[in-house]
């Protein structure tokens, strides 16, 4: 029997018992759908994390205050003594750093010709845009001289530009932030959505001194010109981990901490985040493989059970075919093709349900998903392999029936 004829015979046999065939496929469908859904969510999260990490800058480190401790009670992370502009200036003189920028976060309502738009305002130094690899699409960044002069200048993210200037003409225009006029000198290229769903284009950049004095009112007892955090860029040719250790020693001395005293700051090396993510991803992949294996094993056992029942029910048919000249391998191939078709169909249904489930999660839970073609091919291929493995024994058993005994079977 030719492969095409065997395929046609298999489809006919499965169509005659459609409900039983579907129930036999159910294990494979669930297994493949589960794999596609979970892997798609995992891949989507992986891409979102990669985009977020890349947006931080390849050689960027962030120095943040640690938690505060007053009266035996510890505050939240970042509640410790802040840094100052003096710390930022001192860091710029280090030979292994290409730049340093203090940051202060604030929020405000921007108004242009009666259009209101609330947005985050980030106070930064001139080095910040190079440190974070932020692309200025139009206009320019502010200078360090403008920062020192507390100039009222801003750069707008894509979302802010679109909302306030739908017809263009943002450069050179004036916007009011909390009723304070600012001149728009630059526009930031789009950076997309972060993994948490926050729009990173909904941002306004202004000099850190301006934000501190006019928008945030950030003050801290005993610290002159405070900043929430400091971003630094490691100069090319220097090892990031070595620089992290050197920065820790430098800031320990800068903040007059005693030897052995707990550091009241943290130097965040985002390469550590990448390594931790890779390790988590490996563990998650092993777990997914185990789940997929169990699901497909259960589906394969169901396929074998149904095929054994099918062989028993069609014993007389098998005996008749053998009696009229069919070879044992023809019988074996027929039942093997039926098992493969069952699993392949289950794999395709599972692929469809898995894709629908992934996009459903994306819409309902606002998670990023990514369906990789290679993963889909592997899942469907694995389901076909299950058909071969678990369909071989019933097919071999059918091919070994004695024609005379098969014809007498009731």
ZICOR-V378264 format. One record per pair of residues at least 6 apart in sequence whose ideal C-beta (glycine too) atoms are under 8 Angstrom apart, sorted by the first residue. I is the first residue (numbers start at 1). J is the second residue. If there is no record, write none. Layout:
I,J
I,J
This chain:
1,9
1,326
1,330
1,333
1,334
3,333
3,337
6,330
6,333
6,334
6,337
7,337
7,341
9,334
9,337
9,338
10,334
10,337
10,338
10,340
10,341
11,341
13,310
13,314
13,338
14,21
14,338
14,341
14,342
14,345
15,21
17,310
20,306
21,306
21,342
23,302
23,306
24,302
24,303
24,305
24,306
24,342
24,346
25,299
25,303
25,342
25,343
25,345
25,346
25,349
26,299
26,302
26,346
27,295
27,296
27,298
27,299
27,300
27,301
27,302
27,303
27,346
28,296
28,299
28,300
28,302
28,303
28,342
28,343
28,346
28,347
28,350
28,383
28,386
29,299
29,346
29,347
29,349
29,350
29,353
30,295
30,299
30,350
31,292
31,294
31,295
31,296
31,298
31,299
31,350
31,383
32,295
32,296
32,346
32,347
32,349
32,350
32,351
32,354
32,379
32,380
32,382
32,383
33,349
33,350
33,351
33,353
33,354
33,357
34,291
34,292
34,295
34,354
35,288
35,291
35,292
35,295
35,350
35,354
35,375
35,379
36,350
36,351
36,353
36,354
36,355
36,357
36,358
36,371
36,375
36,376
36,379
37,354
37,357
37,358
37,361
38,288
38,291
39,288
39,372
39,375
40,354
40,355
40,358
40,369
40,370
40,371
40,372
40,375
41,358
41,361
41,367
41,369
42,281
42,284
42,285
42,288
43,369
43,370
43,371
43,372
43,375
44,362
44,367
44,368
44,369
44,370
45,195
45,367
45,368
46,277
46,281
46,370
47,368
47,370
48,193
48,194
48,195
48,368
49,195
49,277
51,192
51,194
51,195
52,194
52,195
53,270
53,273
53,274
53,277
54,133
55,132
55,133
55,191
55,194
55,200
56,62
56,132
56,270
57,131
57,132
57,133
57,231
57,233
58,133
59,98
59,233
59,234
59,235
59,236
59,240
60,131
60,132
60,231
60,232
60,233
60,234
60,270
61,231
61,232
61,233
61,234
61,240
61,243
61,244
61,247
61,267
61,268
61,269
61,270
62,229
62,230
62,231
62,232
62,267
62,268
62,270
63,83
63,229
63,230
63,231
63,232
63,247
63,251
63,265
63,266
63,267
63,268
64,77
64,78
64,228
64,229
64,265
64,266
64,268
65,78
65,79
65,80
65,81
65,82
65,83
65,228
65,229
65,264
65,265
65,266
66,77
66,78
66,80
66,262
66,263
66,264
66,265
66,266
67,74
67,75
67,76
67,77
67,78
67,79
67,80
68,74
68,75
68,79
68,80
68,81
69,75
78,228
78,229
80,264
80,265
81,220
81,222
81,223
81,255
81,264
82,218
82,220
82,223
82,226
82,227
82,228
83,102
83,223
83,226
83,227
83,228
83,229
83,230
83,265
84,102
84,223
84,224
84,225
84,226
84,227
85,102
85,208
85,209
85,224
85,225
85,227
86,224
86,225
87,102
87,227
87,230
87,251
87,254
88,100
88,101
88,102
88,125
88,227
88,230
89,100
90,254
91,97
91,100
91,230
91,232
91,247
91,250
92,99
92,100
92,127
94,246
94,247
94,250
95,235
96,234
96,235
96,238
96,243
96,246
97,232
97,233
97,234
97,235
97,243
98,130
98,131
98,233
98,234
98,235
98,236
99,127
99,130
99,131
99,232
99,233
100,125
100,127
100,131
100,230
100,231
100,232
100,233
101,124
101,125
101,126
101,127
101,128
101,131
101,208
101,230
101,231
101,232
102,123
102,124
102,125
102,208
102,227
102,228
102,229
102,230
103,122
103,123
103,124
103,128
103,208
103,227
103,228
103,229
103,230
103,231
104,122
104,123
104,208
104,211
104,212
104,216
104,218
104,227
104,228
105,120
105,121
105,122
105,123
105,216
105,228
106,120
106,121
106,122
106,123
106,211
106,215
106,216
106,218
107,118
107,119
107,120
107,121
108,118
108,119
108,121
108,177
108,178
108,204
108,215
109,116
109,117
109,118
109,119
109,177
109,178
110,116
110,117
110,118
110,119
110,160
110,164
110,175
110,176
110,177
110,204
111,117
111,175
111,176
111,177
111,179
112,164
112,165
112,173
112,174
112,175
112,176
115,163
115,164
117,160
117,163
117,164
119,157
119,159
119,160
119,202
119,203
119,204
120,202
120,203
120,204
121,154
121,177
121,203
121,204
121,205
121,206
121,211
121,215
122,203
122,204
122,205
122,206
122,211
123,205
123,206
123,207
123,208
123,209
123,210
123,211
123,212
123,215
123,216
123,227
124,205
124,206
124,207
124,208
125,144
125,147
125,207
125,208
126,141
126,142
126,143
126,144
126,146
126,147
127,144
127,233
128,134
128,205
128,231
129,136
129,141
129,205
130,233
131,231
131,232
131,233
132,231
134,188
134,189
134,191
135,188
135,189
136,155
136,186
136,187
136,188
136,189
137,187
137,188
137,189
138,171
138,186
138,187
139,155
139,171
139,184
139,185
139,186
139,187
140,185
140,186
141,155
141,185
141,186
142,151
142,153
142,155
142,185
142,186
142,206
142,207
146,153
146,207
147,207
147,208
147,209
147,210
148,209
150,207
150,209
150,210
150,213
150,214
151,207
151,210
152,180
152,181
152,182
152,183
152,206
152,210
152,214
153,182
153,183
153,184
153,185
153,206
153,207
153,210
154,175
154,177
154,182
154,183
154,184
154,185
154,204
154,205
154,206
155,184
155,185
155,186
155,187
155,188
155,204
155,205
155,206
156,164
156,170
156,175
156,184
156,186
156,187
156,188
156,204
157,188
157,191
157,200
157,201
157,202
157,203
157,204
158,187
158,188
158,189
158,190
158,201
159,199
159,201
159,202
159,203
160,201
160,202
160,203
160,204
161,170
161,187
164,170
164,175
165,173
170,184
170,187
171,184
171,185
171,186
171,187
172,183
172,184
173,183
173,184
174,181
174,182
174,183
174,184
175,181
175,182
175,184
176,182
177,204
177,206
177,215
178,215
180,214
180,215
182,206
188,201
188,203
188,205
190,201
191,200
191,201
192,200
192,201
193,199
193,200
193,368
194,200
195,368
197,366
206,215
208,227
209,225
212,218
212,225
212,226
212,227
218,226
218,227
218,228
219,226
220,226
232,247
234,240
234,243
240,269
240,271
241,269
241,271
244,267
244,269
247,267
248,263
248,267
251,263
251,265
251,267
252,263
255,264
255,265
257,263
257,264
292,379
292,382
296,382
296,383
296,386
299,343
299,346
299,383
299,386
300,343
300,386
300,387
300,389
300,390
301,390
303,339
303,342
303,343
303,386
303,387
303,390
303,391
304,339
304,390
304,391
304,393
304,394
306,342
307,335
307,338
307,339
307,390
307,391
307,394
307,395
308,393
308,394
308,397
310,335
310,338
310,394
311,318
311,335
311,394
311,397
311,398
314,398
315,401
315,406
315,409
316,406
316,407
316,409
318,331
318,398
318,401
318,406
319,401
319,402
319,403
319,404
319,405
319,406
319,407
319,408
319,409
320,406
320,407
321,330
321,331
322,328
322,331
322,401
322,403
322,406
323,403
323,407
328,399
328,400
329,399
331,395
331,398
331,399
331,401
332,395
332,396
332,398
332,399
333,395
334,395
334,398
335,391
335,394
335,395
335,398
335,399
336,387
336,388
336,391
336,392
336,395
338,391
339,387
339,388
339,390
339,391
339,392
339,394
339,395
340,384
340,387
340,388
340,391
341,387
342,387
342,391
343,383
343,384
343,386
343,387
343,390
343,391
344,380
344,383
344,384
344,387
346,383
347,379
347,380
347,381
347,382
347,383
347,384
348,380
350,379
350,383
351,376
351,379
351,380
354,379
355,371
355,376
358,369
358,371
359,369
361,367
361,369
362,368
362,369
